[in-house]
Amino acid sequence: MKKETLIQKWLNNELNVEELEAFKQLEEADDFLKLSKNARYFKALEFDETSGFERLRAKLKPTKKPALTSTLLKIAAVFVIGFGSYFAFFNPTETQVESLVGTTENIVLPDGSSVVLNAVSSLRY
């Protein structure tokens, strides 16, 4: 008889006396018997699907944020947009330098170069 058939019948408790003797002659028979003997001590934990599902649902339930926090975030957003608009439209990014009558001006530009303005001249950068 095939080894797989003997093992399958042994697992299902369907062996007759002759097949049981043949099973005991297998190399792996001692290992299977030890496994079977020790497997009796392993028990699955009891699990209640309903209560487990309810616990999971409670953990996943979205919590409401306080209305005050939401309102403060909206107010802060309005201020940020307002300040940004002010500096974008009303804060000049251009610099203008003018020299007076009878004077010369020596101006150092942001890139390190220098410019000399004669009397009644202007420079815009």
The first five atom37 places (N, CA, C, CB, O) and aatype in JSON, in Angstrom:
{
  "aatype": [12, 11, 11, 6, 16, 10, 9, 5, 11, 17, 10, 2, 2, 6, 10, 2, 19, 6, 6, 10, 6, 0, 13, 11, 5, 10, 6, 6, 0, 3, 3, 13, 10, 11, 10, 15, 11, 2, 0, 1, 18, 13, 11, 0, 10, 6, 13, 3, 6, 16, 15, 7, 13, 6, 1, 10, 1, 0, 11, 10, 11, 14, 16, 11, 11, 14, 0, 10, 16, 15, 16, 10, 10, 11, 9, 0, 0, 19, 13, 19, 9, 7, 13, 7, 15, 18, 13, 0, 13, 13, 2, 14, 16, 6, 16, 5, 19, 6, 15, 10, 19, 7, 16, 16, 6, 2, 9, 19, 10, 14, 3, 7, 15, 15, 19, 19, 10, 2, 0, 19, 15, 15, 10, 1, 18],
  "atom_mask": [
    [1, 1, 1, 1, 1],
    [1, 1, 1, 1, 1],
    [1, 1, 1, 1, 1],
    [1, 1, 1, 1, 1],
    [1, 1, 1, 1, 1],
    [1, 1, 1, 1, 1],
    [1, 1, 1, 1, 1],
    [1, 1, 1, 1, 1],
    [1, 1, 1, 1, 1],
    [1, 1, 1, 1, 1],
    [1, 1, 1, 1, 1],
    [1, 1, 1, 1, 1],
    [1, 1, 1, 1, 1],
    [1, 1, 1, 1, 1],
    [1, 1, 1, 1, 1],
    [1, 1, 1, 1, 1],
    [1, 1, 1, 1, 1],
    [1, 1, 1, 1, 1],
    [1, 1, 1, 1, 1],
    [1, 1, 1, 1, 1],
    [1, 1, 1, 1, 1],
    [1, 1, 1, 1, 1],
    [1, 1, 1, 1, 1],
    [1, 1, 1, 1, 1],
    [1, 1, 1, 1, 1],
    [1, 1, 1, 1, 1],
    [1, 1, 1, 1, 1],
    [1, 1, 1, 1, 1],
    [1, 1, 1, 1, 1],
    [1, 1, 1, 1, 1],
    [1, 1, 1, 1, 1],
    [1, 1, 1, 1, 1],
    [1, 1, 1, 1, 1],
    [1, 1, 1, 1, 1],
    [1, 1, 1, 1, 1],
    [1, 1, 1, 1, 1],
    [1, 1, 1, 1, 1],
    [1, 1, 1, 1, 1],
    [1, 1, 1, 1, 1],
    [1, 1, 1, 1, 1],
    [1, 1, 1, 1, 1],
    [1, 1, 1, 1, 1],
    [1, 1, 1, 1, 1],
    [1, 1, 1, 1, 1],
    [1, 1, 1, 1, 1],
    [1, 1, 1, 1, 1],
    [1, 1, 1, 1, 1],
    [1, 1, 1, 1, 1],
    [1, 1, 1, 1, 1],
    [1, 1, 1, 1, 1],
    [1, 1, 1, 1, 1],
    [1, 1, 1, 0, 1],
    [1, 1, 1, 1, 1],
    [1, 1, 1, 1, 1],
    [1, 1, 1, 1, 1],
    [1, 1, 1, 1, 1],
    [1, 1, 1, 1, 1],
    [1, 1, 1, 1, 1],
    [1, 1, 1, 1, 1],
    [1, 1, 1, 1, 1],
    [1, 1, 1, 1, 1],
    [1, 1, 1, 1, 1],
    [1, 1, 1, 1, 1],
    [1, 1, 1, 1, 1],
    [1, 1, 1, 1, 1],
    [1, 1, 1, 1, 1],
    [1, 1, 1, 1, 1],
    [1, 1, 1, 1, 1],
    [1, 1, 1, 1, 1],
    [1, 1, 1, 1, 1],
    [1, 1, 1, 1, 1],
    [1, 1, 1, 1, 1],
    [1, 1, 1, 1, 1],
    [1, 1, 1, 1, 1],
    [1, 1, 1, 1, 1],
    [1, 1, 1, 1, 1],
    [1, 1, 1, 1, 1],
    [1, 1, 1, 1, 1],
    [1, 1, 1, 1, 1],
    [1, 1, 1, 1, 1],
    [1, 1, 1, 1, 1],
    [1, 1, 1, 0, 1],
    [1, 1, 1, 1, 1],
    [1, 1, 1, 0, 1],
    [1, 1, 1, 1, 1],
    [1, 1, 1, 1, 1],
    [1, 1, 1, 1, 1],
    [1, 1, 1, 1, 1],
    [1, 1, 1, 1, 1],
    [1, 1, 1, 1, 1],
    [1, 1, 1, 1, 1],
    [1, 1, 1, 1, 1],
    [1, 1, 1, 1, 1],
    [1, 1, 1, 1, 1],
    [1, 1, 1, 1, 1],
    [1, 1, 1, 1, 1],
    [1, 1, 1, 1, 1],
    [1, 1, 1, 1, 1],
    [1, 1, 1, 1, 1],
    [1, 1, 1, 1, 1],
    [1, 1, 1, 1, 1],
    [1, 1, 1, 0, 1],
    [1, 1, 1, 1, 1],
    [1, 1, 1, 1, 1],
    [1, 1, 1, 1, 1],
    [1, 1, 1, 1, 1],
    [1, 1, 1, 1, 1],
    [1, 1, 1, 1, 1],
    [1, 1, 1, 1, 1],
    [1, 1, 1, 1, 1],
    [1, 1, 1, 1, 1],
    [1, 1, 1, 0, 1],
    [1, 1, 1, 1, 1],
    [1, 1, 1, 1, 1],
    [1, 1, 1, 1, 1],
    [1, 1, 1, 1, 1],
    [1, 1, 1, 1, 1],
    [1, 1, 1, 1, 1],
    [1, 1, 1, 1, 1],
    [1, 1, 1, 1, 1],
    [1, 1, 1, 1, 1],
    [1, 1, 1, 1, 1],
    [1, 1, 1, 1, 1],
    [1, 1, 1, 1, 1],
    [1, 1, 1, 1, 1]
  ],
  "atom_positions": [
    [[0.85, -1.17, 0.0], [0.0, 0.0, 0.0], [0.9, 1.24, 0.0], [-0.97, 0.0, 1.23], [1.99, 1.24, 0.57]],
    [[0.42, 2.28, -0.64], [1.21, 3.5, -0.74], [1.3, 4.19, 0.6], [0.61, 4.44, -1.78], [0.4, 4.12, 1.43]],
    [[2.45, 4.86, 0.79], [2.7, 5.55, 2.05], [1.68, 6.68, 2.28], [4.14, 6.12, 2.06], [1.17, 6.83, 3.39]],
    [[1.38, 7.45, 1.24], [0.44, 8.56, 1.37], [-0.94, 8.06, 1.77], [0.37, 9.35, 0.07], [-1.63, 8.7, 2.57]],
    [[-1.35, 6.94, 1.2], [-2.66, 6.38, 1.52], [-2.71, 5.94, 2.97], [-2.99, 5.19, 0.58], [-3.71, 6.16, 3.65]],
    [[-1.64, 5.3, 3.45], [-1.58, 4.87, 4.84], [-1.67, 6.07, 5.79], [-0.3, 4.08, 5.1], [-2.39, 6.04, 6.78]],
    [[-0.92, 7.11, 5.47], [-0.91, 8.3, 6.34], [-2.29, 8.94, 6.34], [0.16, 9.32, 5.87], [-2.79, 9.35, 7.39]],
    [[-2.91, 9.03, 5.17], [-4.24, 9.64, 5.09], [-5.26, 8.82, 5.88], [-4.68, 9.77, 3.62], [-6.09, 9.39, 6.59]],
    [[-5.21, 7.51, 5.76], [-6.13, 6.66, 6.53], [-5.85, 6.77, 8.02], [-6.02, 5.2, 6.08], [-6.79, 6.75, 8.83]],
    [[-4.58, 6.89, 8.4], [-4.23, 7.03, 9.82], [-4.79, 8.34, 10.38], [-2.69, 6.98, 10.01], [-5.32, 8.37, 11.49]],
    [[-4.67, 9.42, 9.59], [-5.2, 10.71, 10.02], [-6.72, 10.66, 10.19], [-4.83, 11.79, 9.02], [-7.27, 11.33, 11.07]],
    [[-7.39, 9.9, 9.37], [-8.84, 9.78, 9.44], [-9.31, 8.66, 10.37], [-9.4, 9.55, 8.05], [-10.51, 8.41, 10.49]],
    [[-8.37, 7.98, 11.05], [-8.67, 6.84, 11.92], [-9.44, 5.75, 11.18], [-9.48, 7.31, 13.13], [-10.43, 5.22, 11.7]],
    [[-8.99, 5.41, 9.98], [-9.66, 4.39, 9.17], [-8.77, 3.17, 8.92], [-10.09, 4.99, 7.84], [-9.06, 2.37, 8.04]],
    [[-7.68, 3.02, 9.69], [-6.77, 1.89, 9.47], [-7.33, 0.62, 10.1], [-5.36, 2.2, 10.06], [-7.87, 0.64, 11.2]],
    [[-7.19, -0.51, 9.35], [-7.49, -1.8, 9.96], [-6.21, -2.33, 10.59], [-8.07, -2.81, 8.91], [-5.19, -1.64, 10.56]],
    [[-6.23, -3.51, 11.14], [-5.08, -4.06, 11.88], [-3.87, -4.21, 10.97], [-5.44, -5.41, 12.51], [-2.76, -3.86, 11.36]],
    [[-4.05, -4.72, 9.78], [-2.92, -4.94, 8.84], [-2.32, -3.59, 8.42], [-3.39, -5.74, 7.57], [-1.1, -3.43, 8.38]],
    [[-3.19, -2.63, 8.12], [-2.71, -1.32, 7.69], [-2.01, -0.6, 8.85], [-3.87, -0.47, 7.15], [-1.06, 0.15, 8.63]],
    [[-2.49, -0.82, 10.07], [-1.84, -0.21, 11.23], [-0.42, -0.73, 11.39], [-2.65, -0.47, 12.5], [0.49, 0.03, 11.7]],
    [[-0.24, -2.03, 11.18], [1.11, -2.62, 11.26], [2.0, -2.05, 10.16], [1.04, -4.17, 11.16], [3.18, -1.78, 10.39]],
    [[1.45, -1.89, 8.97], [2.21, -1.33, 7.85], [2.58, 0.12, 8.16], [1.41, -1.42, 6.51], [3.68, 0.57, 7.83]],
    [[1.66, 0.85, 8.78], [1.93, 2.25, 9.14], [3.06, 2.33, 10.15], [0.67, 2.93, 9.7], [3.94, 3.18, 10.04]],
    [[3.05, 1.44, 11.15], [4.08, 1.45, 12.17], [5.46, 1.13, 11.6], [3.74, 0.48, 13.27], [6.47, 1.49, 12.2]],
    [[5.5, 0.45, 10.47], [6.77, 0.11, 9.83], [7.38, 1.3, 9.06], [6.58, -1.08, 8.88], [8.55, 1.27, 8.68]],
    [[6.59, 2.32, 8.84], [7.09, 3.5, 8.1], [8.16, 4.22, 8.92], [5.93, 4.47, 7.77], [8.15, 4.2, 10.15]],
    [[9.09, 4.86, 8.22], [10.16, 5.64, 8.85], [9.61, 6.78, 9.7], [11.11, 6.19, 7.79], [10.1, 7.05, 10.79]],
    [[8.59, 7.44, 9.18], [8.06, 8.64, 9.81], [6.99, 8.34, 10.85], [7.49, 9.55, 8.76], [6.46, 9.27, 11.45]],
    [[6.66, 7.09, 11.09], [5.55, 6.72, 11.97], [5.76, 7.28, 13.38], [5.39, 5.2, 12.02], [4.82, 7.8, 13.98]],
    [[6.98, 7.18, 13.91], [7.24, 7.68, 15.26], [7.0, 9.2, 15.34], [8.68, 7.35, 15.69], [6.44, 9.7, 16.32]],
    [[7.43, 9.91, 14.31], [7.23, 11.36, 14.29], [5.75, 11.72, 14.24], [7.97, 11.98, 13.1], [5.29, 12.63, 14.93]],
    [[4.99, 10.98, 13.42], [3.55, 11.23, 13.32], [2.85, 10.94, 14.65], [2.93, 10.38, 12.21], [1.96, 11.68, 15.06]],
    [[3.25, 9.87, 15.31], [2.65, 9.52, 16.59], [2.96, 10.58, 17.65], [3.14, 8.14, 17.05], [2.09, 10.94, 18.44]],
    [[4.2, 11.07, 17.67], [4.56, 12.13, 18.63], [3.76, 13.4, 18.36], [6.08, 12.44, 18.56], [3.27, 14.06, 19.28]],
    [[3.64, 13.74, 17.08], [2.86, 14.93, 16.71], [1.41, 14.79, 17.17], [2.91, 15.15, 15.19], [0.84, 15.72, 17.74]],
    [[0.83, 13.63, 16.93], [-0.55, 13.39, 17.3], [-0.72, 13.47, 18.82], [-1.03, 12.03, 16.79], [-1.68, 14.07, 19.31]],
    [[0.21, 12.88, 19.55], [0.14, 12.88, 21.01], [0.24, 14.3, 21.57], [1.25, 11.99, 21.59], [-0.52, 14.67, 22.46]],
    [[1.17, 15.08, 21.07], [1.39, 16.43, 21.59], [0.37, 17.45, 21.07], [2.79, 16.9, 21.23], [0.17, 18.49, 21.69]],
    [[-0.26, 17.16, 19.96], [-1.24, 18.09, 19.4], [-2.48, 18.2, 20.28], [-1.64, 17.67, 18.0], [-3.22, 19.17, 20.17]],
    [[-2.72, 17.22, 21.14], [-3.87, 17.26, 22.03], [-3.78, 18.43, 23.02], [-4.01, 15.94, 22.79], [-4.8, 18.91, 23.51]],
    [[-2.57, 18.88, 23.3], [-2.37, 19.94, 24.28], [-2.57, 21.34, 23.69], [-0.99, 19.84, 24.88], [-2.64, 22.32, 24.43]],
    [[-2.65, 21.42, 22.39], [-2.85, 22.71, 21.74], [-4.34, 22.93, 21.52], [-2.09, 22.79, 20.4], [-5.02, 22.1, 20.92]],
    [[-4.83, 24.05, 22.02], [-6.23, 24.38, 21.83], [-6.3, 25.81, 21.3], [-7.04, 24.23, 23.15], [-5.55, 26.68, 21.72]],
    [[-7.21, 26.01, 20.38], [-7.41, 27.35, 19.84], [-8.11, 28.22, 20.87], [-8.23, 27.3, 18.53], [-8.94, 27.74, 21.65]],
    [[-7.77, 29.48, 20.87], [-8.43, 30.41, 21.77], [-9.88, 30.58, 21.35], [-7.7, 31.78, 21.78], [-10.22, 30.5, 20.16]],
    [[-10.73, 30.82, 22.31], [-12.12, 31.07, 21.99], [-12.23, 32.48, 21.43], [-13.04, 30.88, 23.23], [-11.59, 33.41, 21.92]],
    [[-13.02, 32.61, 20.41], [-13.15, 33.9, 19.74], [-14.61, 34.14, 19.42], [-12.28, 33.96, 18.46], [-15.27, 33.32, 18.8]],
    [[-15.09, 35.28, 19.87], [-16.46, 35.67, 19.59], [-16.41, 36.69, 18.45], [-17.17, 36.26, 20.86], [-15.92, 37.8, 18.61]],
    [[-16.93, 36.29, 17.29], [-16.86, 37.14, 16.11], [-17.59, 38.47, 16.32], [-17.43, 36.42, 14.91], [-17.11, 39.52, 15.89]],
    [[-18.72, 38.42, 16.96], [-19.53, 39.63, 17.12], [-18.82, 40.67, 17.98], [-20.89, 39.28, 17.73], [-18.73, 41.84, 17.61]],
    [[-18.32, 40.24, 19.13], [-17.65, 41.21, 19.99], [-16.34, 41.68, 19.37], [-17.39, 40.61, 21.39], [-15.96, 42.84, 19.52]],
    [[-15.64, 40.8, 18.66], [-14.41, 41.21, 17.97], [-14.69, 42.23, 16.9], [0.0, 0.0, 0.0], [-13.94, 43.2, 16.73]],
    [[-15.79, 42.02, 16.16], [-16.16, 42.98, 15.12], [-16.55, 44.32, 15.73], [-17.32, 42.43, 14.28], [-16.19, 45.37, 15.19]],
    [[-17.27, 44.3, 16.84], [-17.67, 45.54, 17.49], [-16.46, 46.31, 18.02], [-18.66, 45.25, 18.63], [-16.42, 47.53, 17.94]],
    [[-15.47, 45.6, 18.56], [-14.25, 46.27, 19.03], [-13.52, 46.91, 17.87], [-13.32, 45.28, 19.76], [-13.03, 48.04, 17.99]],
    [[-13.44, 46.21, 16.75], [-12.78, 46.76, 15.57], [-13.53, 47.98, 15.05], [-12.66, 45.7, 14.48], [-12.91, 48.98, 14.69]],
    [[-14.84, 47.91, 15.02], [-15.65, 49.03, 14.54], [-15.44, 50.25, 15.44], [-17.14, 48.63, 14.49], [-15.37, 51.38, 14.95]],
    [[-15.36, 50.02, 16.75], [-15.16, 51.14, 17.68], [-13.79, 51.79, 17.47], [-15.29, 50.65, 19.13], [-13.67, 53.01, 17.59]],
    [[-12.77, 50.99, 17.15], [-11.44, 51.56, 16.93], [-11.38, 52.34, 15.61], [-10.39, 50.45, 16.92], [-10.66, 53.33, 15.51]],
    [[-12.14, 51.9, 14.61], [-12.09, 52.54, 13.3], [-13.07, 53.7, 13.18], [-12.37, 51.52, 12.23], [-13.02, 54.44, 12.2]],
    [[-13.95, 53.86, 14.15], [-14.95, 54.92, 14.08], [-14.24, 56.27, 14.14], [-15.99, 54.79, 15.22], [-13.45, 56.52, 15.05]],
    [[-14.53, 57.15, 13.17], [-13.87, 58.46, 13.18], [-14.34, 59.28, 14.38], [-14.16, 59.22, 11.87], [-15.52, 59.29, 14.74]],
    [[-13.4, 59.96, 14.97], [-13.73, 60.81, 16.1], [-13.97, 62.22, 15.59], [-12.61, 60.79, 17.19], [-13.27, 62.68, 14.68]],
    [[-14.93, 62.9, 16.17], [-15.23, 64.27, 15.76], [-14.2, 65.21, 16.38], [-16.66, 64.68, 16.17], [-13.87, 65.1, 17.55]],
    [[-13.72, 66.13, 15.56], [-12.82, 67.16, 16.07], [-13.67, 68.24, 16.72], [-11.92, 67.75, 14.92], [-14.79, 68.5, 16.28]],
    [[-13.16, 68.85, 17.74], [-13.93, 69.94, 18.36], [-14.16, 71.06, 17.36], [-13.19, 70.48, 19.61], [-13.3, 71.35, 16.53]],
    [[-15.32, 71.69, 17.44], [-15.69, 72.76, 16.52], [-14.74, 73.95, 16.66], [-17.13, 73.21, 16.76], [-14.47, 74.65, 15.68]],
    [[-14.23, 74.18, 17.86], [-13.34, 75.32, 18.08], [-12.06, 75.18, 17.26], [-13.0, 75.45, 19.57], [-11.59, 76.15, 16.67]],
    [[-11.5, 73.98, 17.23], [-10.27, 73.75, 16.46], [-10.51, 74.01, 14.98], [-9.76, 72.32, 16.67], [-9.69, 74.63, 14.32]],
    [[-11.63, 73.54, 14.47], [-11.96, 73.74, 13.07], [-12.12, 75.23, 12.76], [-13.24, 72.99, 12.71], [-11.63, 75.7, 11.73]],
    [[-12.78, 75.95, 13.63], [-12.98, 77.38, 13.43], [-11.65, 78.13, 13.48], [-13.94, 77.94, 14.49], [-11.4, 79.02, 12.66]],
    [[-10.79, 77.77, 14.42], [-9.48, 78.43, 14.52], [-8.64, 78.17, 13.28], [-8.74, 77.95, 15.78], [-7.9, 79.05, 12.83]],
    [[-8.73, 76.97, 12.73], [-7.97, 76.68, 11.51], [-8.47, 77.52, 10.34], [-8.08, 75.19, 11.16], [-7.67, 77.98, 9.52]],
    [[-9.76, 77.72, 10.26], [-10.31, 78.55, 9.18], [-9.85, 80.0, 9.32], [-11.85, 78.48, 9.17], [-9.48, 80.63, 8.33]],
    [[-9.87, 80.52, 10.53], [-9.43, 81.9, 10.77], [-7.95, 82.05, 10.44], [-9.7, 82.3, 12.23], [-7.55, 83.04, 9.82]],
    [[-7.14, 81.08, 10.86], [-5.71, 81.14, 10.56], [-5.46, 81.1, 9.05], [-4.97, 79.97, 11.25], [-4.57, 81.78, 8.56]],
    [[-6.25, 80.31, 8.33], [-6.08, 80.24, 6.87], [-6.4, 81.58, 6.22], [-6.99, 79.14, 6.28], [-5.71, 81.99, 5.29]],
    [[-7.42, 82.27, 6.71], [-7.77, 83.59, 6.16], [-6.62, 84.58, 6.4], [-9.09, 84.12, 6.81], [-6.28, 85.34, 5.5]],
    [[-6.04, 84.56, 7.59], [-4.92, 85.47, 7.87], [-3.71, 85.16, 6.99], [-4.52, 85.37, 9.35], [-3.07, 86.07, 6.47]],
    [[-3.4, 83.9, 6.81], [-2.25, 83.52, 5.98], [-2.47, 83.98, 4.54], [-2.02, 82.0, 6.02], [-1.55, 84.52, 3.91]],
    [[-3.66, 83.78, 4.02], [-3.95, 84.2, 2.64], [-3.91, 85.73, 2.55], [-5.33, 83.67, 2.18], [-3.41, 86.28, 1.57]],
    [[-4.44, 86.41, 3.56], [-4.42, 87.88, 3.56], [-3.02, 88.45, 3.58], [0.0, 0.0, 0.0], [-2.7, 89.33, 2.79]],
    [[-2.16, 87.95, 4.48], [-0.77, 88.43, 4.54], [-0.01, 88.09, 3.26], [-0.04, 87.81, 5.75], [0.78, 88.9, 2.77]],
    [[-0.24, 86.93, 2.73], [0.42, 86.56, 1.48], [0.03, 87.48, 0.34], [0.0, 0.0, 0.0], [0.88, 87.9, -0.45]],
    [[-1.25, 87.8, 0.25], [-1.73, 88.71, -0.8], [-1.14, 90.1, -0.62], [-3.26, 88.78, -0.8], [-0.72, 90.73, -1.6]],
    [[-1.11, 90.58, 0.61], [-0.56, 91.91, 0.87], [0.9, 92.0, 0.41], [-0.66, 92.25, 2.36], [1.26, 92.93, -0.31]],
    [[1.71, 91.04, 0.82], [3.13, 91.1, 0.46], [3.36, 90.84, -1.02], [3.91, 90.1, 1.28], [4.35, 91.32, -1.58]],
    [[2.48, 90.1, -1.66], [2.65, 89.84, -3.09], [2.3, 91.06, -3.93], [1.79, 88.65, -3.52], [2.96, 91.32, -4.94]],
    [[1.26, 91.82, -3.53], [0.8, 92.92, -4.37], [1.27, 94.3, -3.91], [-0.68, 92.91, -4.43], [1.47, 95.18, -4.75]],
    [[1.45, 94.5, -2.62], [1.74, 95.85, -2.12], [3.17, 96.04, -1.64], [0.8, 96.17, -1.0], [3.56, 97.17, -1.35]],
    [[3.95, 95.02, -1.53], [5.33, 95.14, -1.09], [6.21, 95.22, -2.32], [5.74, 93.93, -0.17], [6.37, 94.23, -3.04]],
    [[6.8, 96.39, -2.59], [7.59, 96.53, -3.82], [8.87, 95.68, -3.75], [7.95, 98.01, -4.06], [9.56, 95.65, -2.73]],
    [[9.17, 95.02, -4.84], [10.39, 94.23, -4.91], [11.47, 94.97, -5.68], [10.12, 92.86, -5.55], [12.56, 94.45, -5.91]],
    [[11.14, 96.19, -6.1], [12.06, 96.98, -6.89], [12.65, 98.09, -6.02], [11.35, 97.57, -8.13], [11.95, 98.73, -5.24]],
    [[13.96, 98.31, -6.16], [14.63, 99.36, -5.4], [15.02, 100.49, -6.35], [15.89, 98.79, -4.65], [15.53, 100.25, -7.44]],
    [[14.76, 101.72, -5.91], [15.12, 102.88, -6.74], [15.99, 103.82, -5.91], [13.84, 103.63, -7.26], [15.66, 104.15, -4.78]],
    [[17.12, 104.24, -6.5], [18.04, 105.16, -5.84], [18.2, 106.39, -6.74], [19.44, 104.47, -5.54], [18.4, 106.26, -7.95]],
    [[18.1, 107.6, -6.13], [18.26, 108.85, -6.88], [19.35, 109.69, -6.22], [16.93, 109.65, -6.95], [19.48, 109.71, -5.0]],
    [[20.12, 110.37, -7.05], [21.15, 111.26, -6.5], [20.65, 112.7, -6.57], [22.5, 111.12, -7.28], [19.86, 113.05, -7.44]],
    [[21.1, 113.51, -5.64], [20.66, 114.89, -5.56], [21.51, 115.78, -6.48], [20.72, 115.39, -4.1], [22.49, 115.34, -7.07]],
    [[21.1, 117.04, -6.57], [21.81, 118.0, -7.42], [23.19, 118.25, -6.83], [21.01, 119.33, -7.54], [23.31, 118.54, -5.64]],
    [[24.22, 118.15, -7.63], [25.59, 118.45, -7.23], [26.25, 117.34, -6.42], [0.0, 0.0, 0.0], [27.3, 117.58, -5.82]],
    [[25.67, 116.12, -6.37], [26.3, 115.02, -5.62], [26.44, 113.8, -6.51], [25.47, 114.66, -4.36], [25.76, 113.67, -7.53]],
    [[27.34, 112.94, -6.12], [27.46, 111.64, -6.78], [27.23, 110.57, -5.72], [28.88, 111.46, -7.49], [27.58, 110.75, -4.55]],
    [[26.66, 109.47, -6.12], [26.36, 108.37, -5.2], [27.1, 107.11, -5.66], [24.83, 108.1, -5.12], [27.1, 106.78, -6.84]],
    [[27.72, 106.43, -4.71], [28.36, 105.14, -5.0], [27.46, 104.06, -4.39], [29.84, 105.07, -4.42], [27.3, 104.02, -3.17]],
    [[26.87, 103.19, -5.22], [25.89, 102.19, -4.76], [26.45, 100.79, -5.02], [24.51, 102.37, -5.49], [26.93, 100.49, -6.12]],
    [[26.39, 99.94, -4.0], [26.8, 98.54, -4.15], [25.54, 97.72, -4.35], [27.63, 98.04, -2.91], [24.64, 97.74, -3.51]],
    [[25.47, 97.0, -5.45], [24.3, 96.18, -5.78], [24.35, 94.84, -5.05], [24.22, 95.95, -7.31], [25.4, 94.45, -4.55]],
    [[23.23, 94.13, -4.97], [23.18, 92.84, -4.25], [24.16, 91.79, -4.77], [21.79, 92.28, -4.32], [24.57, 90.9, -4.02]],
    [[24.54, 91.89, -6.04], [25.49, 90.89, -6.56], [26.94, 91.27, -6.3], [25.27, 90.72, -8.05], [27.85, 90.56, -6.72]],
    [[27.16, 92.4, -5.6], [28.52, 92.8, -5.24], [29.11, 93.84, -6.17], [0.0, 0.0, 0.0], [30.15, 94.42, -5.85]],
    [[28.5, 94.09, -7.3], [29.03, 95.11, -8.21], [28.65, 96.5, -7.69], [28.49, 94.9, -9.67], [27.73, 96.65, -6.89]],
    [[29.37, 97.52, -8.16], [29.1, 98.88, -7.69], [28.78, 99.78, -8.87], [30.29, 99.44, -6.89], [29.25, 99.57, -9.99]],
    [[27.97, 100.81, -8.59], [27.54, 101.76, -9.61], [27.75, 103.16, -9.04], [26.03, 101.53, -10.04], [27.46, 103.41, -7.87]],
    [[28.26, 104.08, -9.86], [28.43, 105.48, -9.46], [27.37, 106.29, -10.19], [29.88, 106.01, -9.76], [27.33, 106.31, -11.42]],
    [[26.52, 106.97, -9.41], [25.49, 107.83, -10.0], [25.97, 109.27, -9.99], [24.14, 107.7, -9.24], [26.45, 109.76, -8.96]],
    [[25.85, 109.96, -11.1], [26.18, 111.39, -11.19], [25.02, 112.19, -10.63], [26.49, 111.81, -12.67], [24.01, 111.63, -10.2]],
    [[25.17, 113.5, -10.65], [24.16, 114.39, -10.11], [22.84, 114.24, -10.89], [24.64, 115.84, -10.16], [22.84, 114.08, -12.11]],
    [[21.74, 114.28, -10.16], [20.36, 114.2, -10.69], [20.21, 112.97, -11.6], [20.0, 115.49, -11.47], [19.75, 113.08, -12.74]],
    [[20.59, 111.82, -11.07], [20.45, 110.54, -11.8], [19.64, 109.59, -10.93], [21.86, 109.93, -12.17], [19.51, 109.78, -9.72]],
    [[19.12, 108.56, -11.55], [18.39, 107.55, -10.77], [18.73, 106.15, -11.29], [16.85, 107.8, -10.85], [19.09, 105.95, -12.45]],
    [[18.61, 105.21, -10.38], [18.88, 103.81, -10.72], [17.74, 102.98, -10.1], [20.31, 103.33, -10.19], [17.37, 103.16, -8.94]],
    [[17.23, 102.1, -10.89], [16.16, 101.23, -10.43], [16.59, 99.78, -10.68], [14.81, 101.57, -11.15], [16.94, 99.42, -11.8]],
    [[16.55, 98.93, -9.61], [16.91, 97.52, -9.75], [16.01, 96.65, -8.92], [18.37, 97.28, -9.36], [16.16, 95.43, -8.91]]
  ]
}
